[in-house]
Amino acid sequence: MILGCCGAGKSTLSKKLSRLTNLELIHLDQHYWHPNWIETPTVEWTKIVNQLAAKPKWIIDGNYGGTVDSRLARADTIIYLDFSTIKCLWRITKRIWKYHGQKRPDMPEGCNERFDLEFYHYVATFNIRKRKKTLQELDALKGTKSILIFKNDKEVSDFLTKTNFKEYSSF
């Protein structure tokens, strides 16, 4: 299970992990959004996530706080990309520039990349609003789950090059 602010690199890391482990990759954004950025209703969304998390093995990329518990219950490893706000804002800006008007590879059809001030605000305030609680929740799971917290690209790169991925059944 891979968590972190938008722009931290969840999708990029999940793709790399999927290639290294041969585990199914599930981008939650692909299941949540409908064309023209229409959201899935909450009750339906909870059912979808529960079905996805019930699969025997997977890598799930995405936050979606209302469904974290069902994924936490099934994951053996949780990765939190605890990257700086500036890094995340820079990356989403580059991403918007690169894909503007087009669909990103990890998004569903009909959800073309666009500039969205509300989204920038979400990213700019993510660490202030969510970081402390997320770290507390992850700390409470230590001993029962493998918790990996990476603060920068070098830590992620070291993990990818130094880990034996045959021991993991789901992220």
Residue frames relative to the residue before (quaternion, step in Angstrom):
aa qw qx qy qz dx dy dz
M 1.0000 0.0000 0.0000 0.0000 0.00 0.00 0.00
I 0.0979 -0.8153 0.5705 0.0138 3.55 -0.65 1.11
L 0.0579 -0.8004 0.5950 -0.0445 3.51 -0.72 1.23
G 0.3715 0.7169 -0.5506 0.2120 3.55 -1.29 0.32
C 0.6868 -0.4814 0.3601 0.4084 3.51 -1.31 0.28
C 0.5929 -0.5196 0.4665 0.4010 3.55 -1.23 0.47
G 0.7784 0.3047 -0.2398 0.4937 3.56 -0.88 0.92
A 0.5244 0.6393 -0.4192 0.3750 3.60 1.22 -0.12
G 0.5762 -0.6073 0.3707 0.4023 3.59 1.14 -0.54
K 0.2397 0.8030 -0.5147 0.1813 3.60 1.16 0.49
S 0.7047 0.4635 -0.2771 0.4603 3.59 0.77 -0.98
T 0.6375 0.5226 -0.3248 0.4637 3.57 0.97 -0.81
L 0.6787 0.4781 -0.2883 0.4772 3.58 0.87 -0.94
S 0.6593 0.5158 -0.3259 0.4394 3.59 0.88 -0.86
K 0.6273 0.5251 -0.3400 0.4639 3.60 1.01 -0.71
K 0.6558 0.5024 -0.3102 0.4704 3.58 0.93 -0.87
L 0.6666 0.4999 -0.3029 0.4626 3.59 0.92 -0.89
S 0.6268 0.5370 -0.3370 0.4528 3.57 1.00 -0.76
R 0.6527 0.5003 -0.3112 0.4763 3.59 0.97 -0.82
L 0.6971 0.4864 -0.2730 0.4504 3.60 0.96 -0.85
T 0.7800 0.3545 -0.1608 0.4900 3.58 1.05 -0.75
N 0.3131 -0.7508 0.4998 0.2974 3.58 1.23 -0.49
L 0.4092 0.6849 -0.4931 0.3469 3.58 1.14 0.58
E 0.5758 -0.5817 0.4471 0.3607 3.56 -1.15 0.66
L 0.2564 -0.7583 0.5849 0.1312 3.55 -0.98 0.93
I 0.0605 -0.7829 0.6192 -0.0038 3.54 -0.83 1.08
H 0.1485 -0.7512 0.6399 0.0644 3.56 -0.62 1.20
L 0.3852 -0.7496 0.4820 0.2397 3.60 -0.41 1.13
D 0.5778 0.5940 -0.3834 0.4078 3.61 1.04 -0.65
Q 0.6454 0.5378 -0.3259 0.4336 3.60 1.01 -0.76
H 0.7129 0.4297 -0.2473 0.4959 3.57 1.15 -0.54
Y 0.6731 0.5253 -0.2863 0.4348 3.58 1.17 -0.57
W 0.7669 0.3783 -0.1900 0.4824 3.56 0.86 -1.01
H 0.2031 -0.7291 0.6426 0.1192 3.52 -1.20 0.75
P 0.7260 -0.4246 0.2792 0.4634 3.63 -1.18 0.33
N 0.8206 0.1780 -0.2062 0.5025 3.52 -1.15 0.88
W 0.5928 -0.6365 0.3389 0.3587 3.55 1.13 0.78
I 0.3045 0.7286 -0.5403 0.2907 3.57 0.99 0.88
E 0.3706 -0.7501 0.5133 0.1909 3.58 -0.83 1.06
T 0.4818 -0.6222 0.5302 0.3156 3.55 -1.24 0.53
P 0.5115 -0.6419 0.4674 0.3284 3.62 -0.91 0.84
T 0.6628 -0.5788 0.3212 0.3499 3.57 -1.05 0.88
V 0.6812 0.4866 -0.3092 0.4513 3.61 0.77 -0.96
E 0.6615 0.4934 -0.2942 0.4821 3.56 0.94 -0.91
W 0.6416 0.5408 -0.3178 0.4414 3.58 0.98 -0.89
T 0.6395 0.5251 -0.3253 0.4576 3.59 0.92 -0.85
K 0.6481 0.5107 -0.3131 0.4702 3.60 0.97 -0.84
I 0.6481 0.5226 -0.3177 0.4538 3.58 0.92 -0.90
V 0.6864 0.4776 -0.2935 0.4633 3.59 0.80 -0.98
N 0.6356 0.5251 -0.3351 0.4562 3.60 0.96 -0.78
Q 0.6460 0.5063 -0.3153 0.4764 3.59 1.02 -0.77
L 0.6573 0.5045 -0.3102 0.4660 3.58 0.95 -0.86
A 0.6976 0.4757 -0.2697 0.4629 3.58 0.89 -0.94
A 0.6174 0.5603 -0.3444 0.4316 3.61 1.18 -0.45
K 0.4747 0.6518 -0.4571 0.3753 3.60 1.22 -0.19
P 0.6021 -0.6250 0.3548 0.3477 3.59 -1.04 0.71
K 0.8064 0.0180 0.0225 0.5906 3.61 0.99 -0.75
W 0.1750 0.7917 -0.5637 0.1574 3.55 -0.97 0.85
I 0.2073 -0.6553 0.6901 0.2267 3.46 -1.53 -0.02
I 0.0690 -0.8006 0.5950 0.0165 3.58 -0.67 1.08
D 0.1543 -0.7865 0.5974 0.0257 3.51 -0.82 1.15
G 0.6380 0.5244 -0.4028 0.3947 3.56 -0.73 1.09
N 0.4841 -0.6814 0.4793 0.2674 3.53 -1.19 0.58
Y 0.2650 0.7999 -0.5233 0.1272 3.60 0.24 -1.28
G 0.2189 -0.8671 0.4393 0.0846 3.52 0.56 1.34
G 0.6520 0.5455 -0.3241 0.4150 3.59 0.99 -0.71
T 0.7549 0.3454 -0.1953 0.5222 3.59 1.24 -0.31
V 0.3333 0.7768 -0.4829 0.2289 3.57 1.24 0.22
D 0.6544 0.5624 -0.3315 0.3815 3.60 0.84 -0.93
S 0.6641 0.4970 -0.3244 0.4547 3.62 0.90 -0.81
R 0.6642 0.4786 -0.3062 0.4858 3.57 1.07 -0.65
L 0.6248 0.5426 -0.3361 0.4498 3.58 0.99 -0.80
A 0.6372 0.5528 -0.3241 0.4282 3.57 1.00 -0.83
R 0.7524 0.4032 -0.2030 0.4797 3.60 1.06 -0.73
A 0.6330 0.5610 -0.3399 0.4113 3.61 1.09 -0.60
D 0.3138 -0.7199 0.5771 0.2241 3.54 -1.13 0.62
T 0.7784 0.1909 -0.0898 0.5913 3.57 1.25 -0.48
I 0.0905 -0.7687 0.6317 0.0420 3.54 -0.98 0.90
I 0.1295 -0.7689 0.6242 0.0487 3.53 -0.87 1.05
Y 0.0833 -0.7739 0.6272 0.0289 3.54 -0.89 1.01
L 0.2280 -0.7568 0.6019 0.1140 3.55 -0.71 1.13
D 0.0897 -0.8302 0.5494 -0.0307 3.53 -0.07 1.39
F 0.1518 0.8304 -0.5117 0.1599 3.53 0.70 1.16
S 0.6188 -0.5707 0.3971 0.3656 3.55 -1.22 0.51
T 0.6218 -0.5475 0.4209 0.3694 3.53 -1.22 0.56
I 0.6426 0.5304 -0.3267 0.4461 3.59 0.93 -0.87
K 0.6459 0.5154 -0.3198 0.4636 3.60 0.92 -0.89
C 0.6828 0.4901 -0.2900 0.4576 3.60 0.89 -0.93
L 0.6431 0.5079 -0.3218 0.4743 3.59 0.97 -0.81
W 0.6361 0.5255 -0.3248 0.4623 3.59 0.96 -0.83
R 0.6951 0.4848 -0.2824 0.4495 3.57 0.88 -0.94
I 0.6655 0.4706 -0.3367 0.4715 3.62 0.91 -0.70
T 0.5953 0.5491 -0.3626 0.4611 3.59 1.12 -0.60
K 0.6575 0.4932 -0.3041 0.4816 3.60 0.92 -0.88
R 0.6500 0.5252 -0.3102 0.4532 3.56 1.00 -0.87
I 0.6493 0.5034 -0.3154 0.4748 3.59 0.94 -0.85
W 0.6426 0.5240 -0.3124 0.4636 3.57 0.97 -0.87
K 0.6976 0.4900 -0.2726 0.4461 3.58 0.87 -0.99
Y 0.8181 0.2787 -0.1098 0.4910 3.59 0.83 -0.98
H 0.2968 0.7946 -0.5027 0.1665 3.62 1.21 0.01
G 0.8269 0.1673 -0.1624 0.5117 3.56 -0.79 1.09
Q 0.6955 0.4122 -0.2618 0.5271 3.59 1.29 -0.03
K 0.5112 -0.6061 0.5077 0.3371 3.54 -1.32 0.27
R 0.3767 -0.6949 0.5644 0.2382 3.57 -0.94 0.92
P 0.6391 -0.5631 0.3589 0.3817 3.62 -1.11 0.55
D 0.7408 0.4072 -0.2334 0.4806 3.63 1.05 -0.62
M 0.6214 0.5234 -0.3374 0.4754 3.59 1.26 0.30
P 0.5399 -0.6249 0.4469 0.3439 3.61 -1.17 0.45
E 0.6646 -0.4769 0.3928 0.4202 3.54 -1.32 0.30
G 0.7941 0.3256 -0.2372 0.4552 3.55 -1.11 0.72
C 0.6613 0.4277 -0.3085 0.5335 3.59 1.29 0.13
N 0.0197 -0.8351 0.5482 -0.0405 3.52 0.39 1.27
E 0.5794 -0.5998 0.4340 0.3408 3.53 -1.12 0.76
R 0.0494 0.7946 -0.5981 0.0919 3.54 -0.99 0.91
F 0.4952 -0.5951 0.5224 0.3574 3.54 -1.29 0.27
D 0.0418 0.7918 -0.6022 0.0929 3.56 -0.84 1.06
L 0.3718 -0.7654 0.4850 0.2017 3.56 -0.36 1.25
E 0.6162 0.5436 -0.3418 0.4561 3.60 1.05 -0.71
F 0.6367 0.5173 -0.3169 0.4761 3.58 1.05 -0.78
Y 0.6258 0.5250 -0.3326 0.4713 3.61 0.98 -0.82
H 0.6462 0.5112 -0.3165 0.4701 3.58 0.96 -0.83
Y 0.6185 0.5454 -0.3342 0.4564 3.58 1.00 -0.83
V 0.6854 0.4696 -0.2768 0.4828 3.58 0.88 -0.97
A 0.6661 0.5240 -0.3057 0.4340 3.60 0.91 -0.92
T 0.7677 0.3406 -0.1846 0.5105 3.61 1.09 -0.62
F 0.3728 0.7670 -0.4642 0.2392 3.61 1.26 -0.06
N 0.7125 0.4533 -0.2759 0.4591 3.59 0.70 -1.03
I 0.6295 0.5285 -0.3373 0.4591 3.59 1.02 -0.72
R 0.7522 0.4176 -0.2132 0.4630 3.58 0.89 -0.96
K 0.8415 0.2851 -0.0869 0.4505 3.58 0.84 -0.93
R 0.5529 0.6682 -0.3932 0.3052 3.60 1.08 -0.64
K 0.6914 0.4951 -0.3008 0.4317 3.61 0.68 -1.05
K 0.6772 0.4858 -0.2937 0.4681 3.60 0.85 -0.94
T 0.6405 0.5257 -0.3248 0.4560 3.58 0.95 -0.85
L 0.6726 0.4899 -0.3030 0.4646 3.58 0.87 -0.92
Q 0.6310 0.5227 -0.3320 0.4673 3.61 1.03 -0.71
E 0.6563 0.5069 -0.3071 0.4669 3.58 0.94 -0.88
L 0.6686 0.4887 -0.2998 0.4736 3.57 0.96 -0.83
D 0.6188 0.5446 -0.3386 0.4537 3.58 1.01 -0.77
A 0.6517 0.5249 -0.3064 0.4538 3.59 1.02 -0.80
L 0.6796 0.4911 -0.2830 0.4656 3.61 1.18 -0.47
K 0.4550 0.6871 -0.4596 0.3312 3.60 1.23 -0.26
G 0.7297 0.3577 -0.3054 0.4963 3.52 -0.92 0.97
T 0.7509 0.3107 -0.1991 0.5477 3.58 1.17 -0.49
K 0.7661 0.1587 -0.0867 0.6168 3.57 1.24 -0.50
S 0.4625 -0.6119 0.5435 0.3409 3.53 -1.27 0.33
I 0.0866 -0.8006 0.5929 -0.0009 3.56 -0.61 1.18
L 0.0326 -0.7906 0.6108 -0.0277 3.55 -0.71 1.13
I 0.0429 -0.7893 0.6124 -0.0124 3.56 -0.74 1.09
F 0.0732 -0.7983 0.5978 -0.0066 3.53 -0.69 1.17
K 0.2642 -0.7989 0.5285 0.1123 3.55 -0.88 1.00
N 0.8104 0.0888 -0.0395 0.5778 3.60 1.21 -0.25
D 0.7103 -0.4764 0.3241 0.4042 3.54 -1.33 0.25
K 0.6129 0.5562 -0.3553 0.4345 3.60 1.03 -0.70
E 0.6504 0.5037 -0.3219 0.4686 3.60 0.93 -0.82
V 0.6366 0.5082 -0.3253 0.4803 3.60 1.01 -0.76
S 0.6605 0.5139 -0.3015 0.4569 3.57 0.90 -0.94
D 0.6434 0.5134 -0.3208 0.4686 3.60 0.94 -0.86
F 0.6338 0.5306 -0.3205 0.4627 3.58 0.97 -0.86
L 0.6889 0.4942 -0.2874 0.4456 3.58 0.85 -0.96
T 0.7347 0.4283 -0.2422 0.4671 3.59 0.99 -0.76
K 0.7645 0.4013 -0.1993 0.4635 3.62 1.10 -0.56
T 0.6293 0.5718 -0.3257 0.4135 3.61 1.24 -0.11
N 0.3382 -0.6834 0.6092 0.2177 3.53 -1.18 0.71
F 0.2253 -0.8424 0.4784 0.1029 3.59 -0.13 1.27
K 0.4841 0.6652 -0.4468 0.3515 3.62 1.18 -0.07
E 0.6427 0.5480 -0.3264 0.4244 3.63 1.16 -0.45
Y 0.6630 0.5052 -0.3094 0.4578 3.61 1.21 -0.26
S 0.2157 -0.7834 0.5681 0.1307 3.57 -0.97 0.84
S 0.8012 -0.0751 0.0181 0.5934 3.60 1.16 -0.43
F 0.2409 -0.7441 0.6080 0.1365 3.52 -1.21 0.66
